[in-house]
């Protein structure tokens, strides 16, 4: 079995594909199948002797992969575990007749389905044929044709490129002048298909993602529903993402789930895909935006967030297993047909290093700019957000109490940062709330749902209460416990009251105790778990495991 990796780490293709490739190789080896890997990145786990029988550290291009095929003569090939790079190479090999020449079977989603998913014009037509709603859009082959389509659809529009990595070349245009300035860049990024899709821009609509598993018999499960705090127009790799979805009604959730499963069926998915859906915040109207028929950055997040081993299961499905035949290794009892249930909240926040890219615009949009991301787990959203901010390693102790929060700035400057979608907008929103800016005004500028803004407001209010009370909080056990439950670190609280963090920690242990250790079990404690996947939280009393 030949597995194509993702190659060197780059923006939009990073460590998540080492994770997915390693899991796929593990699944293959378990069945006694010889595994061959093409991946020039020797800094990855999957290139170690533990996983593949043979590793080729060659560039991931059709020419080099063909050389490996000619030498090794594999029976099958998996292209869904190396990101967009691997998919594009797989499609190229198929189009050139290389796979047919050597009698190689594509395991997982067929290449025809991959083409439909990634070529935006074909995807749009397939959705229309199957009565799946997509935004008003049309493909264009030239800048002139694209401009005519944009005028016909009406501004604002967003231009998307097929077979593309990290949204490269895509852009939003609010008027004709902006469109003319940017359209040539989009065509310069066009990959295997020299067309772009001109689509109506859904300003401030919610962006929801579903991770779908489907086997060869058509059995499907929605493993995760993840909500982007950032609205449409910001690349999902640059968005703050929360799982499970927080602001959807039950009906909205199932509408999106049904559409996502239909998309998986239309492309003939065997394995895993990510489906992105736009949801009108004031009605139940929704559109399917796109699908990635492979393990993606979002898939890795969903896998870590739910405890459901997406890449491992996807590889098993590609080998011919069905969902009812595979056992959830975390419970050891339930099949993989069980959809995960979460009794905790997961937040993903991207990390940017724009100072390393001179001349880059510090403004989030449809092209991905982040160089990494962190994931935090908590019993409530306040806790998870604060933990994630701390893990970014940008010098901020949480949503509040850091350098940006206390820096002297004019209100107009802060509002401009929110309007222009500067990175780490959560910190700017907290600062604006401290300055007295209303939730409605911040929502108008950012499009972020009021629910999330009120979470930030709760954190700001609690921090300001702690600052106001000073050392007086040391006798208030309930306030200290509430602060810890809401994700405040000892350092944050100590700074707020002007106390040494070490001294406060001693007081906190005496008054509020230490955090509980909780277990991720995929089914909200409905079944006993057999895993060492743990997190600590003050939002619980009893430990899920015995270790003290």
C-alpha positions as CSV (number, residue, x, y, z in Angstrom):
1,X,0.0,0.0,0.0
2,X,1.4,3.4,-1.1
3,X,0.6,6.3,1.2
4,X,1.5,9.9,0.1
5,X,2.5,12.3,2.8
6,X,2.2,16.1,2.8
7,X,5.9,16.9,2.6
8,X,7.5,19.9,4.3
9,X,5.6,21.9,6.9
10,X,4.1,25.1,5.4
11,X,1.2,27.5,6.1
12,X,-2.0,25.5,5.9
13,X,-0.2,22.1,6.0
14,X,1.5,21.4,9.2
15,X,1.8,18.8,11.9
16,X,-1.9,17.6,11.6
17,X,-0.9,15.6,8.5
18,X,1.9,13.9,10.3
19,X,-0.7,12.8,12.8
20,X,-3.2,11.6,10.2
21,X,-0.5,9.8,8.1
22,X,0.9,8.0,11.2
23,X,-2.6,6.8,12.2
24,X,-3.3,5.6,8.6
25,X,0.0,3.7,8.5
26,X,-0.8,2.1,11.9
27,X,-4.2,1.0,10.6
28,X,-2.6,-0.5,7.5
29,X,0.1,-2.4,9.4
30,X,-2.4,-3.9,11.8
31,X,-3.9,-5.7,8.8
32,X,-0.6,-7.2,7.8
33,X,-0.3,-5.0,4.7
34,X,3.1,-3.7,3.6
35,X,3.2,0.1,3.8
36,X,5.2,2.3,1.5
37,X,5.5,6.0,2.4
38,X,6.5,9.0,0.2
39,X,7.4,11.9,2.4
40,X,10.6,14.0,2.3
41,X,10.0,15.5,5.7
42,X,12.3,13.4,7.9
43,X,11.3,15.5,11.0
44,X,8.0,13.7,11.1
45,X,6.9,10.7,13.2
46,X,5.5,8.8,10.2
47,X,8.9,8.6,8.6
48,X,10.4,6.6,11.5
49,X,10.9,2.9,11.2
50,X,7.9,2.3,13.5
51,X,5.3,2.9,10.8
52,X,6.2,2.3,7.2
53,X,8.0,-0.7,5.8
54,X,9.8,1.5,3.3
55,X,10.1,5.3,3.3
56,X,11.0,7.4,0.2
57,X,12.2,10.9,1.2
58,X,11.4,12.3,-2.3
59,X,9.6,15.5,-3.3
60,X,5.9,14.9,-3.5
61,X,5.3,15.5,-7.2
62,X,3.7,13.3,-9.9
63,X,7.0,12.6,-11.5
64,X,8.8,11.4,-8.3
65,X,5.8,9.4,-7.0
66,X,5.6,7.7,-10.4
67,X,9.2,6.6,-10.0
68,X,8.3,5.0,-6.6
69,X,5.2,3.3,-8.2
70,X,7.4,1.9,-11.0
71,X,9.9,0.4,-8.5
72,X,7.5,-0.8,-5.8
73,X,4.4,-1.8,-7.9
74,X,1.9,-1.3,-5.0
75,X,-1.5,-2.8,-5.2
76,X,-3.2,0.3,-3.9
77,X,-2.7,4.0,-3.1
78,X,-4.1,6.2,-0.3
79,X,-4.1,10.0,-1.2
80,X,-6.3,11.3,1.6
81,X,-3.8,11.5,4.4
82,X,-1.3,14.1,3.1
83,X,-3.5,17.2,2.7
84,X,-4.1,19.1,-0.5
85,X,-0.6,18.2,-1.7
86,X,-1.2,14.5,-1.7
87,X,-4.7,14.9,-3.3
88,X,-3.4,17.0,-6.1
89,X,-0.6,14.5,-6.9
90,X,-3.1,11.7,-6.8
91,X,-5.5,13.4,-9.2
92,X,-2.5,14.2,-11.5
93,X,-1.4,10.6,-11.6
94,X,-4.9,9.4,-12.3
95,X,-5.3,11.9,-15.2
96,X,-2.0,10.9,-16.7
97,X,-3.0,7.3,-16.7
98,X,-0.2,6.3,-14.3
99,X,-2.6,4.5,-11.9
100,X,-4.3,2.6,-14.7
101,X,-1.0,1.7,-16.3
102,X,0.3,-0.1,-13.2
103,X,-3.1,-1.4,-12.1
104,X,-3.2,0.5,-8.9
105,X,-6.5,0.8,-7.0
106,X,-7.3,4.1,-5.3
107,X,-8.5,3.2,-1.8
108,X,-11.1,5.4,-0.1
109,X,-13.0,8.1,-2.0
110,X,-12.7,7.6,-5.8
111,X,-10.7,10.1,-7.8
112,X,-13.9,11.2,-9.6
113,X,-15.4,12.1,-6.3
114,X,-12.3,14.0,-5.2
115,X,-12.4,16.0,-8.5
116,X,-16.1,16.9,-7.9
117,X,-15.3,18.0,-4.4
118,X,-12.2,20.1,-5.3
119,X,-13.1,21.6,-8.7
120,X,-15.5,24.3,-7.6
121,X,-17.4,24.4,-10.8
122,X,-18.1,20.7,-10.8
123,X,-19.0,20.8,-7.1
124,X,-21.5,23.6,-7.7
125,X,-23.2,21.6,-10.5
126,X,-23.3,18.4,-8.4
127,X,-24.9,20.3,-5.5
128,X,-27.5,21.8,-7.8
129,X,-28.4,18.4,-9.3
130,X,-28.9,17.0,-5.8
131,X,-30.9,19.9,-4.4
132,X,-28.3,20.9,-1.9
133,X,-28.2,24.7,-1.4
134,X,-25.1,26.6,-2.5
135,X,-24.5,30.4,-2.7
136,X,-25.2,32.1,-6.0
137,X,-22.0,31.5,-8.0
138,X,-20.4,30.8,-11.3
139,X,-17.0,29.6,-12.5
140,X,-14.9,31.9,-14.7
141,X,-11.9,31.1,-17.0
142,X,-10.6,34.6,-17.5
143,X,-10.5,37.9,-15.5
144,X,-12.9,39.5,-17.9
145,X,-15.4,36.7,-17.5
146,X,-15.0,36.8,-13.8
147,X,-15.7,40.5,-13.7
148,X,-18.9,40.1,-15.7
149,X,-20.1,37.4,-13.4
150,X,-19.3,39.5,-10.3
151,X,-21.4,42.4,-11.7
152,X,-24.3,40.0,-12.5
153,X,-24.2,38.4,-9.0
154,X,-23.8,41.8,-7.3
155,X,-21.2,43.0,-4.9
156,X,-19.8,42.1,-2.4
157,X,-18.4,38.8,-3.9
158,X,-15.8,36.3,-2.8
159,X,-13.5,34.6,-5.4
160,X,-12.3,31.1,-4.6
161,X,-9.7,29.0,-6.4
162,X,-9.9,25.2,-7.0
163,X,-7.3,22.6,-5.9
164,X,-5.9,25.3,-3.6
165,X,-4.0,25.3,-0.3
166,X,-5.0,27.6,2.6
167,X,-7.3,29.8,0.5
168,X,-4.3,31.1,-1.6
169,X,-5.4,33.6,-4.1
170,X,-9.0,33.9,-2.8
171,X,-10.3,37.3,-1.8
172,X,-13.4,39.4,-1.0
173,X,-14.3,42.4,-3.1
174,X,-16.8,45.0,-2.1
175,X,-16.8,47.0,-5.4
176,X,-15.6,46.9,-9.0
177,X,-12.3,48.7,-8.3
178,X,-11.2,46.3,-5.6
179,X,-12.2,43.3,-7.8
180,X,-10.1,44.5,-10.7
181,X,-7.1,45.0,-8.4
182,X,-7.2,41.5,-7.0
183,X,-8.6,39.2,-9.7
184,X,-5.2,38.6,-11.5
185,X,-3.8,37.2,-8.2
186,X,-6.5,34.6,-8.0
187,X,-5.8,33.3,-11.5
188,X,-2.1,33.2,-10.7
189,X,-2.9,30.8,-7.8
190,X,-5.1,28.6,-10.0
191,X,-3.8,25.0,-9.7
192,X,-4.8,21.9,-11.8
193,X,-7.9,23.7,-13.1
194,X,-7.3,27.2,-14.5
195,X,-10.7,28.6,-13.3
196,X,-12.0,30.5,-10.3
197,X,-15.4,30.6,-8.7
198,X,-17.1,33.9,-8.3
199,X,-19.5,33.6,-5.4
200,X,-21.9,35.9,-3.5
201,X,-20.2,37.0,-0.2
202,X,-22.3,36.1,2.8
203,X,-21.4,39.0,5.0
204,X,-21.5,38.1,8.8
205,X,-23.1,34.7,8.2
206,X,-22.1,32.0,10.7
207,X,-19.6,29.3,9.5
208,X,-20.2,25.8,10.8
209,X,-18.1,22.7,10.1
210,X,-19.2,19.0,10.2
211,X,-16.8,16.1,10.2
212,X,-18.5,13.2,8.4
213,X,-17.4,9.5,8.3
214,X,-18.9,7.3,5.6
215,X,-18.2,3.7,4.7
216,X,-18.6,1.8,1.4
217,X,-22.1,0.8,2.2
218,X,-23.3,4.3,2.8
219,X,-23.4,4.3,6.6
220,X,-22.6,7.8,7.8
221,X,-22.0,9.5,11.1
222,X,-21.4,13.2,12.0
223,X,-18.4,12.9,14.3
224,X,-18.2,16.6,15.2
225,X,-20.0,19.9,14.7
226,X,-17.6,22.8,15.1
227,X,-18.6,26.5,15.1
228,X,-16.3,29.2,13.9
229,X,-16.6,32.2,16.2
230,X,-15.4,34.3,13.3
231,X,-18.1,34.8,10.6
232,X,-17.8,33.9,6.9
233,X,-15.0,35.6,5.1
234,X,-12.3,34.6,7.5
235,X,-10.4,31.4,6.5
236,X,-11.3,28.6,8.9
237,X,-7.6,28.1,9.6
238,X,-7.5,31.7,10.9
239,X,-10.8,31.4,12.9
240,X,-11.3,30.8,16.5
241,X,-13.2,27.5,16.6
242,X,-15.3,25.9,19.3
243,X,-16.7,22.4,19.6
244,X,-19.4,21.4,20.1
245,X,-21.4,24.1,18.3
246,X,-22.7,26.6,20.9
247,X,-25.3,28.9,19.2
248,X,-27.2,26.5,17.0
249,X,-30.8,25.4,17.7
250,X,-31.4,21.7,17.6
251,X,-33.2,22.1,14.2
252,X,-30.3,24.1,12.8
253,X,-27.9,21.4,13.8
254,X,-29.8,18.7,12.1
255,X,-30.4,20.7,9.0
256,X,-26.6,21.2,8.6
257,X,-26.0,17.5,9.5
258,X,-28.4,16.3,6.9
259,X,-26.9,18.5,4.2
260,X,-23.3,17.4,5.1
261,X,-24.2,13.7,4.9
262,X,-25.8,14.3,1.5
263,X,-22.6,16.0,0.3
264,X,-20.6,13.0,1.4
265,X,-23.0,10.7,-0.5
266,X,-22.8,12.8,-3.7
267,X,-19.0,12.6,-3.9
268,X,-19.0,8.9,-3.1
269,X,-17.0,9.4,0.1
270,X,-15.3,6.4,1.7
271,X,-13.5,7.6,4.8
272,X,-13.7,11.1,6.2
273,X,-14.6,14.6,5.0
274,X,-15.0,18.1,6.3
275,X,-18.1,20.0,5.1
276,X,-18.3,23.8,5.6
277,X,-21.7,25.4,5.9
278,X,-22.8,29.0,6.0
279,X,-25.8,29.7,8.3
280,X,-27.9,32.9,8.2
281,X,-27.8,34.2,11.8
282,X,-31.4,35.5,11.6
283,X,-33.1,32.5,9.9
284,X,-32.6,28.9,9.1
285,X,-31.3,29.6,5.6
286,X,-28.0,27.8,4.9
287,X,-25.6,27.1,2.1
288,X,-23.0,24.4,1.6
289,X,-19.7,26.2,0.9
290,X,-17.2,23.4,0.2
291,X,-16.0,20.0,1.3
292,X,-12.5,18.6,1.8
293,X,-12.6,14.8,1.0
294,X,-9.5,14.1,3.1
295,X,-8.0,14.4,6.5
296,X,-7.6,18.2,7.1
297,X,-6.6,20.6,9.8
298,X,-10.2,20.6,11.0
299,X,-10.3,16.8,11.0
300,X,-7.2,16.7,13.3
301,X,-8.9,19.2,15.6
302,X,-12.2,17.2,15.6
303,X,-10.3,14.0,16.3
304,X,-8.5,15.5,19.3
305,X,-11.6,17.3,20.5
306,X,-13.9,14.3,20.5
307,X,-11.4,11.4,21.1
308,X,-12.7,9.7,17.9
309,X,-9.6,8.5,15.9
310,X,-10.7,9.9,12.6
311,X,-7.6,9.1,10.6
312,X,-7.3,5.6,11.9
313,X,-11.0,4.8,11.2
314,X,-10.8,6.5,7.8
315,X,-7.9,4.2,6.8
316,X,-9.8,1.2,8.0
317,X,-12.8,2.2,6.0
318,X,-10.6,2.7,2.9
319,X,-9.4,-0.9,3.4
320,X,-13.0,-2.1,3.2
321,X,-14.3,-2.2,6.7
322,X,-17.7,-0.8,7.6
323,X,-18.5,1.5,10.6
324,X,-20.5,-1.2,12.4
325,X,-17.5,-3.6,12.2
326,X,-15.0,-1.3,14.0
327,X,-14.9,-0.8,17.7
328,X,-14.4,2.5,19.5
329,X,-11.0,1.9,21.2
330,X,-11.8,4.5,23.9
331,X,-14.8,2.6,25.3
332,X,-13.8,-0.8,24.0
333,X,-17.5,-1.6,23.7
334,X,-19.3,0.7,21.3
335,X,-19.0,0.6,17.5
336,X,-17.7,3.6,15.6
337,X,-21.3,4.2,14.4
338,X,-21.9,6.0,17.8
339,X,-21.6,9.7,17.3
340,X,-19.5,11.3,20.0
341,X,-21.1,13.2,22.9
342,X,-19.1,15.9,24.7
343,X,-19.5,16.9,28.3
344,X,-16.8,19.6,27.9
345,X,-15.9,22.4,25.6
346,X,-12.9,22.6,23.2
347,X,-11.5,25.9,21.8
348,X,-9.0,26.2,19.0
349,X,-7.2,29.6,18.6
350,X,-4.6,30.2,15.8
351,X,-1.1,31.6,16.4
352,X,0.2,34.3,14.0
353,X,3.8,35.4,13.5
354,X,3.3,38.3,11.1
355,X,6.5,40.0,12.1
356,X,8.3,37.3,10.3
357,X,6.6,38.3,7.1
358,X,7.5,41.9,6.3
359,X,4.9,43.7,4.3
360,X,2.1,41.3,5.2
361,X,-1.2,43.0,6.1
362,X,-2.4,42.3,9.7
363,X,-5.9,41.7,8.6
364,X,-7.7,38.4,8.6
365,X,-9.5,37.3,5.4
366,X,-10.0,34.3,3.1
367,X,-6.3,33.6,2.8
368,X,-4.8,31.7,5.7
369,X,-2.0,33.5,7.5
370,X,-1.6,31.6,10.8
371,X,1.5,29.5,11.4
372,X,0.0,27.2,14.1
373,X,-2.8,26.8,16.6
374,X,-3.5,25.7,20.1
375,X,-6.4,23.6,21.5
376,X,-7.8,23.9,25.1
377,X,-10.3,21.9,26.9
378,X,-12.6,23.1,29.7
379,X,-15.9,22.4,31.4
380,X,-17.2,25.8,30.2
381,X,-16.4,28.2,27.4
382,X,-14.8,30.8,29.6
383,X,-12.3,28.3,30.9
384,X,-11.4,26.9,27.5
385,X,-10.9,30.4,25.9
386,X,-8.6,31.5,28.8
387,X,-6.5,28.4,28.7
388,X,-6.1,28.7,24.9
389,X,-5.0,32.3,25.1
390,X,-2.3,31.3,27.7
391,X,-1.0,28.5,25.5
392,X,-0.4,30.8,22.6
393,X,2.8,31.9,24.2
394,X,2.3,35.6,23.2
395,X,2.8,37.0,26.6
396,X,-0.9,37.2,27.5
397,X,-2.0,35.4,30.8
398,X,-5.6,35.0,29.5
399,X,-8.4,37.1,27.9
400,X,-7.7,39.9,30.4
401,X,-5.0,41.2,32.6
402,X,-2.2,41.2,30.0
403,X,-0.1,43.8,28.3
404,X,-2.7,44.6,25.6
405,X,-5.6,44.8,28.1
406,X,-3.7,47.4,30.2
407,X,-2.1,49.4,27.4
408,X,-3.2,53.0,27.0
409,X,-5.0,53.4,23.7
410,X,-7.9,55.4,22.3
411,X,-11.3,53.8,21.9
412,X,-11.2,54.6,18.1
413,X,-7.9,52.7,17.8
414,X,-9.4,49.6,19.5
415,X,-12.6,49.8,17.4
416,X,-10.5,50.1,14.2
417,X,-8.6,46.9,15.2
418,X,-11.9,45.1,15.6
419,X,-13.3,46.4,12.3
420,X,-10.2,45.5,10.4
421,X,-10.1,42.0,12.0
422,X,-6.7,42.1,13.5
423,X,-5.4,38.8,14.8
424,X,-6.3,37.9,18.4
425,X,-9.5,39.8,18.1
426,X,-10.7,38.3,21.5
427,X,-8.1,40.4,23.3
428,X,-9.3,43.5,21.4
429,X,-12.9,42.7,22.2
430,X,-12.1,42.4,25.9
431,X,-10.3,45.8,25.8
432,X,-13.3,47.4,24.1
433,X,-15.7,46.0,26.6
434,X,-13.5,47.4,29.4
435,X,-13.7,50.8,27.7
436,X,-17.5,50.7,27.8
437,X,-18.1,49.7,24.2
438,X,-21.5,47.9,23.9
439,X,-21.8,44.3,22.8
440,X,-24.1,45.4,20.0
441,X,-21.4,47.7,18.6
442,X,-18.7,45.0,18.7
443,X,-21.1,42.6,17.0
444,X,-21.8,45.1,14.3
445,X,-18.1,45.6,13.6
446,X,-17.1,41.9,13.8
447,X,-20.1,39.8,13.0
448,X,-19.2,37.6,16.0
449,X,-22.3,36.2,17.7
450,X,-23.5,38.0,20.8
451,X,-23.3,34.7,22.8
452,X,-19.5,34.6,22.4
453,X,-19.1,38.3,23.1
454,X,-21.1,37.9,26.4
455,X,-18.7,35.2,27.4
456,X,-15.8,37.7,27.0
457,X,-17.9,40.3,28.8
458,X,-18.4,37.9,31.8
459,X,-14.6,37.4,32.0
460,X,-14.0,41.2,31.9
461,X,-16.6,41.9,34.6
462,X,-15.2,39.2,36.9
463,X,-11.6,40.5,36.4
464,X,-12.6,44.1,37.2
465,X,-14.5,42.9,40.3
466,X,-11.4,41.2,41.5
467,X,-9.3,44.3,40.8
468,X,-11.8,46.4,42.7
469,X,-11.8,44.1,45.7
470,X,-8.0,43.7,45.9
471,X,-6.7,41.7,48.8
472,X,-10.3,41.6,50.1
473,X,-11.0,38.6,47.9
474,X,-8.6,36.5,50.0
475,X,-11.4,35.8,52.4
476,X,-14.1,35.3,49.7
477,X,-13.9,31.5,48.9
478,X,-16.8,31.7,46.5
479,X,-15.3,34.5,44.4
480,X,-11.9,32.7,44.1
481,X,-13.6,29.4,43.2
482,X,-15.7,31.2,40.5
483,X,-12.6,32.8,39.1
484,X,-10.8,29.4,38.9
485,X,-13.9,27.8,37.3
486,X,-13.9,30.6,34.7
487,X,-10.4,29.8,33.7
488,X,-8.4,32.5,35.6
489,X,-4.8,31.5,36.4
490,X,-3.2,32.2,39.7
491,X,-0.9,34.7,37.9
492,X,-3.9,36.6,36.5
493,X,-5.6,36.9,39.9
494,X,-2.4,37.8,41.7
495,X,-1.6,40.6,39.2
496,X,-5.1,42.0,39.5
497,X,-4.8,42.3,43.3
498,X,-1.1,43.2,43.4
499,X,0.1,40.1,45.1
500,X,3.0,37.7,44.5
501,X,1.7,34.7,42.4
502,X,3.5,32.2,44.6
503,X,1.8,33.6,47.7
504,X,-1.6,33.7,46.1
505,X,-1.2,30.1,45.0
506,X,-0.7,29.0,48.6
507,X,-3.9,30.9,49.6
508,X,-5.8,29.4,46.6
509,X,-4.8,25.8,47.5
510,X,-6.0,26.4,51.0
511,X,-9.3,28.0,50.0
512,X,-10.3,26.6,46.6
513,X,-8.3,23.4,46.5
514,X,-6.7,21.8,43.4
515,X,-8.3,21.0,40.0
516,X,-10.1,17.8,39.3
517,X,-8.8,15.4,36.6
518,X,-11.4,14.6,34.0
519,X,-11.3,12.0,31.2
520,X,-12.3,12.3,27.5
521,X,-14.4,9.3,26.7
522,X,-16.3,10.3,23.5
523,X,-19.7,9.4,25.1
524,X,-20.1,11.9,28.0
525,X,-19.5,9.2,30.7
526,X,-22.3,7.0,29.3
527,X,-19.8,4.1,29.1
528,X,-16.6,3.5,31.1
529,X,-13.5,4.8,29.2
530,X,-10.3,2.9,28.7
531,X,-8.0,5.9,27.9
532,X,-5.4,8.1,29.4
533,X,-6.7,11.2,27.5
534,X,-7.2,13.6,30.4
535,X,-7.6,17.3,31.3
536,X,-7.7,19.3,34.5
537,X,-10.5,21.7,35.5
538,X,-11.9,23.5,38.5
539,X,-15.3,22.9,37.0
540,X,-15.5,19.5,38.7
541,X,-15.1,17.9,42.1
542,X,-14.3,14.3,41.6
543,X,-11.5,12.8,39.6
544,X,-12.5,10.4,36.8
545,X,-9.5,8.2,37.5
546,X,-7.8,7.0,40.7
547,X,-4.2,8.2,41.0
548,X,-3.9,10.3,44.2
